[in-house]
Amino acid sequence: MSQTDDFVLDIGEIREKARKNVADGAQTSSYKGDVGTIIRLLNEALATELVCVLRYKLHHYAAKGVQSEAIAEEFAVHAEEELGHADKLAQRIVQLGGLPDFSPKGLAERAHSDYVVVSTLQEMIRENLVAERIAIDVYREMVRFIGDKDPTTRRVLEDILAVEEEHADELSDWLVKTQ
């Protein structure tokens, strides 16, 4: 007997369960995650993305130097992508029945990365690269922690992680070019 032969559904039971707690929306009885913990983790990631947007925006406008125009444009692109990550995280928090925490109060404390003000182009690249490396490690740990308990959240995090890795790769290249 193959693995696919073991797949059995009691559609009557699934229909009955779907009618119970219908106000829970997408969160059905088969959900295995700890909703409170996952919402907390997602809100911390949301804070991190918002801090990254602000840092990238600052660096976009403050970049000066010979190669500043191209790097400033890259910072702007990264800011937009980080904002997209924030939107995805906020949407998932709402799907899980939570409220995304966009409050500026305590934003820096909730975030995993720092908002560091620096003056040179190379320092800007380095600080953004450090922040991306932090995000990569945190997202990897979140993916590991969630595992198969919440495949939808895991997929959102994996998609964001892939972009953060691209950002780190690009910034690493820029760091070498500006030395």
Buried (B, 14 or more C-beta within 10 A) or exposed (E): EEEEEEEEEEEEEEEEEEEEEEEEEEBEEEBEBBBEEBBBBBBBBBBBBBBBBBBBBBBBEBBEEEBBEEBBEBBBEBBEBBBBBBEBBBEBBBBBBBEBBEEEEEBBEBBBBEBBEBEEBBEBBBBBBBBBBBBBEBBBEBBEBBEEBBEBBBEBBBEBBEBBBEBBEBBBEBBEEBE
